[in-house]
Amino acid sequence: MDIRNGPSAAIYAHIVGWGMAVPDGVLSNADLEAIVETSDEWIRTRTGIRERRIAGERDSTASLGLRAAQRALDVADLHPTEIDLIIVATSTPENIFPSTASLIQHWLGATKAGAFDLSAACSGFVYGVEMAAQAIRAGGIQTAVIIGAETMTRVLDWQDRGTCILFGDGAGAVVLRASPTPGGVLSSVLRSDGSGSDLLGIPTVGSEDLRHSDFHVQNGHRLGKMFMNGGEVFKFATRVIGESITQALDKAGLTLTDVSLIVPHQANLRIIQAAARALKVDSDLFVSNLDRYGNTSAASIPIALCEAIEQGRVKDDQHIVFVGFGGGLTWAAMVIKWTGARPPEPGASTLIKQQRRQASYLWARWQTQLRRLNRRISDFLARFLPIQRQKPDQD
Ligand SMILES: CC(C)(COP(=O)(O)OP(=O)(O)OC[C@H]1O[C@@H](n2cnc3c(N)ncnc32)[C@H](O)[C@@H]1OP(=O)(O)O)[C@@H](O)C(=O)NCCC(=O)NCCS
């Protein structure tokens, strides 16, 4: 599917808020030496990763995603009831259903929002931003929150040194908002090649060759655990990064010389360096923070974006590029014109708005308890009190 913002389009989708959240727990390469036969030296030279964050007992995909979304709303200075749509890109959802997005929608108190999870592995965040931008440009919605959230360390096979050294946990989010000002999401390219579904994946309950007796799938992949053919994924990634960036720039009527920053999926430093060589650009054009977080799948691009903004690397009117790739196989590139969104100046009105948001989060928690209690009481009354139950076919 190719996407271009038409010349007559009057509505643009701008990033007006961003936030990230990572667990406190750090798993260093030295820690991994105690788990599998590997070394800090091997991991650093083959991947660029030094450490990654690991979810603790109280962390989950939804709780990390919630914190990232709350921070993004603070920057956007919006109340949760102003959100129309919440998309959570994840490969490690809380459940098959209900969606992680629905949990976050409720915890935010985003009572007017639709919510769903999006499965496009490490490309999921870019897919999500494009889906929301389309909905905004079509006039269907005004405000969307797109979250990439993962607890990858919970789906790793800790005996497989080829995969368990690569991944980490975390979440990042952006708020996308309609505006008549030209800019924001300019173009994107979304692609998929399911013939590579045997290269990278996490089998789950719908898998056709699931053997229920031992909870393994027939080709040796473990249910709920990641498998990967690292070499093939490496080749695929280095090929599609350059290709898709060029295609997305072409759609926006731009070239690489117009680009100030590329925020790639953080899988492997060598992949980023190979992509830079293929595009004949300095690798400094690419944001890289995987030395501290490893591969956080759908969360890696928004986390890298947040850090780039924090470091002052994203400036008004610059063109920046997101590029993601991963399981599916899927890949996606997007060109954005950054239009100067910045956190609100601290002041009385900002403080009041922040407190209203906090009240919304608290109220949402209480509502959960109240609604569940209410259901229990209704159920109890219906069972034990002589209440005339209405039959469905009666008026
Ligand atoms: C996984 C990856 C780091 C492996 O690096 P590589 O240079 O291709 O290494 P190889 O798989 O060829 O393995 C080389 C050797 O190191 C060994 N090895 C593999 N993992 C190791 C580890 N963690 N520690 C030490 N040795 C390891 C292999 O067994 C192999 O040994 P051998 O030569 O005796 O057979 C690399 O292929 C990669 O990053 N691929 C992309 C993965 C990815 O990004 N996936 C997510 C995409 S979203």
The ligand as an ORCA input file, in Angstrom:
! r2SCAN-3c Opt
* xyz 0 1
  C      21.926    -12.401     15.394
  C      23.185    -11.765     14.849
  C      23.703    -10.747     15.836
  C      24.237    -12.832     14.683
  O      25.428    -12.245     14.220
  P      26.266    -12.939     13.047
  O      27.472    -12.120     12.837
  O      25.325    -13.113     11.897
  O      26.649    -14.283     13.711
  P      26.334    -15.772     13.203
  O      24.881    -16.064     13.410
  O      26.902    -15.910     11.817
  O      27.163    -16.600     14.207
  C      28.587    -16.523     14.227
  C      29.071    -17.420     15.340
  O      28.745    -16.832     16.592
  C      28.018    -17.756     17.385
  N      27.068    -17.034     18.192
  C      25.771    -16.773     17.938
  N      25.246    -16.071     18.939
  C      26.226    -15.877     19.852
  C      26.302    -15.240     21.083
  N      25.253    -14.601     21.612
  N      27.478    -15.230     21.722
  C      28.564    -15.833     21.236
  N      28.553    -16.481     20.052
  C      27.402    -16.495     19.368
  C      27.358    -18.691     16.399
  O      27.041    -19.916     16.981
  C      28.433    -18.790     15.348
  O      29.370    -19.714     15.774
  P      30.093    -20.711     14.733
  O      30.812    -19.832     13.781
  O      30.978    -21.526     15.605
  O      28.984    -21.487     14.092
  C      22.942    -11.096     13.481
  O      22.689    -12.058     12.507
  C      21.781    -10.147     13.511
  O      21.783     -9.151     14.207
  N      20.760    -10.423     12.672
  C      19.580     -9.580     12.636
  C      18.710     -9.912     13.816
  C      17.673     -8.890     14.049
  O      17.966     -7.712     14.022
  N      16.485     -9.327     14.309
  C      15.379     -8.497     14.646
  C      14.899     -7.789     13.443
  S      13.535     -6.839     13.855
*
